[in-house]
């Protein structure tokens, strides 16, 4: 199947109250694992490329890999820019063939975030490409922040409503207790805040930093209105652990294909586990 937009898959997710997994990939094996998992589970899937992945693999290589893989399966596949940092990056990704964009202006003043997000929406909507934006600040573990500091950075529901009205963005990433790059599942989400934001903005909500959220928290977030859930750290950990396992079992092996086989298997298993949790199994075709 050719790549589709996130707007197409979110419509059904909204109607049937489940979330779509958005998985970050950094190389060929991860792309293959994610899309193979989606096909085997008959689930729609969003494959994401971050700024780091684009720098590492190259924009055209990423588009080529994902486009080729998507053509081999029947399930809907979206190619999404994760945490686009500026207007120019979004333009490059739009031109290269991404079917979903994101601008992360959460570190900017509200007015500047609105200005750039709206500008990206204005170039993307005429060609049918949706835009994800972010309001509130999802911190990372490297910030070493306290629980009270996490709470202070959370998305304000009224500000979110005004932001969506001004920008006309299609989905909204929110800060509701989630933290990037957590290695333990100890993040506690503010579910009432999610419900309030959803009530006010009406569009699909996005949960970043989901690796550190317990399964019950994920289920509650989906019930409250989250329709896209990002997974990156858990896949990276699964991939690297596969390399470690292979080298430990085959210390003399020099064929990288054999070494990376376990990594690919680990990533596929992790993706399938998340898809089951998100409720999107069987929603692909």
Protein Blocks (a to p, Z undefined) as FASTA:
>chain_A
ZZddfklmmmmmmmnopaddddddfbfklmmmmmmmmmmnopacdddddfklmmmnopkl
mmmmmmmmmmmpmbdcddddehiabfklmmmmmmnopabdcddfklpcfklmmmmmmmmm
mmmmmnopacdddedjdddfklopafklmmmmpccfklmmmmmmmnopabdcddehiaeh
iabdfbccdfklmmmmmmmnopacddehklmpcfklmmmmmmnopabdcdfklmmmmmmm
mmmmmmmmmmmbcbfklmmmmmmmmmmmmmmmmmmmnopgoilZZ
